[in-house]
Structure formats: structure tokens, C-alpha cells
Amino acid sequence: MVSMNVRQNGAAAGAVLSRGWLVLLLPLFLVACASPAPRPPMPPQPVPVPDPQVVEPLPVPSPPELEVIKESVPPPPPPSAPAALSLAQQSDVALATGDLRLAALHLERALRIAPRDADLWHRLAGVRLAQREFQQAERMAERSLQLRPGDRRLALENWRVIAQAREARGDSEGARRAWDEVRRLESALG
């Protein structure tokens, strides 16, 4: 009888406990399912209408007369920074005294200031050629060519450096092609 009483009391206690949870959870479910009341629609806003404007057509210009340019003019070299020009002049002084190492040092510093100056690259290519650093001389002359492709005089001087560097390295076929380019540029310049 005692065990039966415990079961009934335990079941009664479980029912009270589950009803308590139900009472607590039911409002939470109802709140979660609730939706806000619909808002009244906004009255339509009037769309502003721009004032009518009279648009006049633009006059059509007559086509300009075309000028025939017989020889392409190379673009002017970009102005170098004054510090780069000063270093280039110091390099010239070092070259005149025969100090190739100092001349190269000045030109390298100038190129850090003005890295797109084709003349500085050409000058350094000449110094590298004199230092017998033929591969660097060729690469620097090629860089100068890339930076100012329309300047035929500078291209001629760069191709001379390339041809001499290739000859010194023993690249006879490459040197022949470079000398062909030198002759082509010489005839084009007259």
C-alpha cells in the first residue's frame, strides 16, 4: 500500500510539475506566434515634375583638316627631378676621371629618384658596358628602349650598346641582329 501511495503521489507531483511548465511556456509560444498589427498605408507622395526646358542642339563642328606628318616626332622626355639631374652630372664627372664604380653608384641613386628616365637607364647601360658587365648593360639598354620607344636617336644608341654587349658575350647571331637594327635606324635618321 505504501508503494502504491508513492506512485500516486509521484504521478500527482509530475502532473503538477508538467502543468507548471505548461503555464510558463504557453505565454512564450503565444508571444512568438503573434504578429504586429498592420500599419496604415502611407499616402502617396507627389512626384516633383521638372520645369520644361527648351533643349537646343549643339552645333556640329566641321571635321578638322588632317595634317600629314611625314616623320614621327618622338615625345619629349619627361622632366627629371633636379636631384636626379645633379646625380647624373656627378656621374659624368666620375666618368671623366675614370671612376666607373662611382659613376654607376651616382646613376643608380638617380634611378631610384627617377626610375622612368630612359636617358639615365641608357647612361647606366654605357657604364656597365665599360665595366664589362655585358648582360646588365644589355638589360639596361633594353629598359631604356621600353621607356621611350618613339625616340629614334636614343634607340640607335641603345642598340649600339646591345650589339657591343652581345659581341663581347660571344652571341654572334644576337650581335648581328642588333647591328642590323643599328643600320636600319641610321638609315631612317639619315
C-alpha positions as CSV (number, residue, x, y, z in Angstrom):
1,M,0.0,0.0,0.0
2,V,2.9,2.3,0.7
3,S,4.4,1.7,-2.7
4,M,1.1,2.5,-4.4
5,N,0.7,5.7,-2.4
6,V,4.2,6.7,-3.5
7,R,3.3,6.1,-7.2
8,Q,0.1,8.1,-7.0
9,N,1.9,11.0,-5.1
10,G,4.8,10.8,-7.6
11,A,2.4,10.9,-10.5
12,A,0.4,13.7,-9.0
13,A,3.6,15.6,-8.4
14,G,4.7,15.0,-12.0
15,A,1.3,16.3,-13.3
16,V,1.6,19.4,-11.2
17,L,5.2,20.0,-12.4
18,S,4.2,19.5,-16.1
19,R,1.2,21.8,-15.7
20,G,3.6,24.4,-14.2
21,W,5.9,24.2,-17.2
22,L,2.9,24.4,-19.5
23,V,1.7,27.5,-17.8
24,L,5.1,29.1,-18.2
25,L,5.7,28.0,-21.7
26,L,2.3,28.7,-23.2
27,P,2.7,32.5,-23.0
28,L,6.1,32.3,-24.6
29,F,4.6,30.3,-27.6
30,L,1.8,32.8,-27.9
31,V,4.1,35.8,-27.9
32,A,6.3,34.1,-30.5
33,C,3.4,33.4,-32.8
34,A,1.9,36.9,-32.5
35,S,2.4,39.3,-35.5
36,P,2.5,43.1,-35.3
37,A,-0.6,45.0,-36.2
38,P,-0.5,46.2,-39.8
39,R,0.4,49.8,-40.3
40,P,-2.0,52.1,-42.2
41,P,-0.8,52.7,-45.7
42,M,1.2,55.9,-46.3
43,P,-0.4,58.4,-48.5
44,P,1.3,58.6,-51.9
45,Q,4.0,61.4,-52.2
46,P,3.6,63.7,-55.2
47,V,6.4,63.2,-57.7
48,P,8.1,66.5,-58.5
49,V,7.8,67.4,-62.1
50,P,10.8,69.4,-63.5
51,D,10.1,72.6,-65.3
52,P,10.0,72.1,-69.1
53,Q,13.2,73.3,-70.7
54,V,14.0,74.0,-74.2
55,V,17.0,72.0,-75.3
56,E,18.8,73.4,-78.3
57,P,21.0,71.0,-80.3
58,L,24.7,71.7,-80.1
59,P,26.4,72.9,-83.3
60,V,28.2,70.1,-85.1
61,P,31.8,71.3,-85.8
62,S,33.2,70.7,-89.2
63,P,35.8,68.0,-89.3
64,P,39.3,69.4,-88.9
65,E,41.7,69.2,-91.7
66,L,44.2,66.5,-91.2
67,E,47.8,67.2,-91.3
68,V,50.1,64.7,-92.9
69,I,53.1,64.1,-90.7
70,K,56.0,62.6,-92.6
71,E,58.2,61.7,-89.7
72,S,57.1,60.8,-86.3
73,V,58.3,63.2,-83.7
74,P,59.4,61.5,-80.5
75,P,57.7,62.7,-77.4
76,P,59.8,64.9,-75.2
77,P,61.5,63.1,-72.4
78,P,59.8,63.5,-69.0
79,P,61.5,66.1,-66.9
80,S,63.7,64.5,-64.3
81,A,63.8,65.6,-60.8
82,P,66.6,68.2,-60.1
83,A,68.3,65.7,-57.7
84,A,68.4,63.1,-60.4
85,L,69.9,65.5,-62.8
86,S,72.5,66.6,-60.3
87,L,73.4,62.9,-59.7
88,A,73.7,62.4,-63.4
89,Q,76.1,65.3,-63.7
90,Q,78.2,63.9,-60.8
91,S,78.3,60.6,-62.7
92,D,79.6,62.4,-65.8
93,V,82.4,63.9,-63.6
94,A,83.2,60.4,-62.2
95,L,83.3,59.0,-65.8
96,A,85.7,61.8,-66.9
97,T,88.1,60.8,-64.1
98,G,87.8,57.1,-65.0
99,D,85.9,56.1,-61.8
100,L,83.4,53.7,-63.2
101,R,82.3,52.4,-59.8
102,L,81.4,55.9,-58.6
103,A,79.7,56.8,-61.9
104,A,77.5,53.7,-61.6
105,L,76.7,54.5,-58.0
106,H,75.5,58.0,-58.9
107,L,73.4,56.7,-61.7
108,E,71.8,54.0,-59.6
109,R,70.9,56.7,-57.0
110,A,69.5,58.9,-59.7
111,L,67.4,56.0,-61.0
112,R,65.9,55.5,-57.5
113,I,64.7,59.1,-57.8
114,A,63.6,58.9,-61.4
115,P,63.0,55.2,-62.4
116,R,61.2,56.1,-65.7
117,D,64.0,58.2,-67.1
118,A,65.2,56.5,-70.3
119,D,68.3,58.6,-70.5
120,L,69.5,57.5,-67.1
121,W,69.0,53.8,-68.0
122,H,71.0,54.4,-71.2
123,R,73.8,56.1,-69.3
124,L,74.0,53.2,-66.8
125,A,74.0,50.7,-69.7
126,G,77.1,52.5,-71.1
127,V,78.8,52.4,-67.7
128,R,78.0,48.7,-67.3
129,L,79.4,48.0,-70.8
130,A,82.6,49.8,-69.8
131,Q,82.7,47.7,-66.6
132,R,82.5,44.6,-68.7
133,E,79.2,43.7,-67.2
134,F,77.7,42.8,-70.6
135,Q,74.5,41.1,-69.6
136,Q,73.5,44.0,-67.3
137,A,74.4,46.5,-70.0
138,E,72.1,44.8,-72.5
139,R,69.2,44.6,-70.0
140,M,69.6,48.3,-69.1
141,A,69.7,49.4,-72.7
142,E,66.5,47.3,-73.4
143,R,64.8,49.0,-70.4
144,S,65.7,52.4,-71.9
145,L,64.2,51.3,-75.2
146,Q,61.0,50.3,-73.4
147,L,60.6,53.6,-71.6
148,R,60.9,55.8,-74.7
149,P,60.1,53.7,-77.8
150,G,59.5,56.7,-80.1
151,D,62.9,58.3,-79.7
152,R,65.0,57.0,-82.6
153,R,68.2,58.7,-81.6
154,L,68.1,57.1,-78.2
155,A,67.1,53.8,-79.7
156,L,70.1,54.0,-82.0
157,E,72.5,54.5,-79.1
158,N,70.8,51.7,-77.1
159,W,71.1,49.2,-80.0
160,R,74.8,50.0,-80.3
161,V,75.2,49.2,-76.6
162,I,73.2,46.0,-77.1
163,A,75.3,45.0,-80.1
164,Q,78.6,45.5,-78.4
165,A,77.4,43.7,-75.2
166,R,76.3,40.7,-77.3
167,E,79.6,40.6,-79.3
168,A,81.5,40.7,-76.0
169,R,79.5,37.8,-74.6
170,G,80.1,35.7,-77.8
171,D,76.5,35.9,-79.1
172,S,77.3,36.4,-82.7
173,E,73.8,35.9,-84.0
174,G,72.3,38.3,-81.5
175,A,75.0,40.8,-82.2
176,R,74.3,40.5,-86.0
177,R,70.6,41.2,-85.4
178,A,71.5,44.2,-83.1
179,W,73.8,45.7,-85.8
180,D,71.1,45.2,-88.4
181,E,68.8,47.3,-86.2
182,V,71.6,49.9,-85.8
183,R,71.9,50.2,-89.6
184,R,68.1,50.4,-90.0
185,L,67.9,53.2,-87.5
186,E,70.9,55.0,-89.0
187,S,69.3,55.0,-92.5
188,A,66.0,56.1,-91.0
189,L,67.6,59.1,-89.3
190,G,69.6,60.0,-92.5
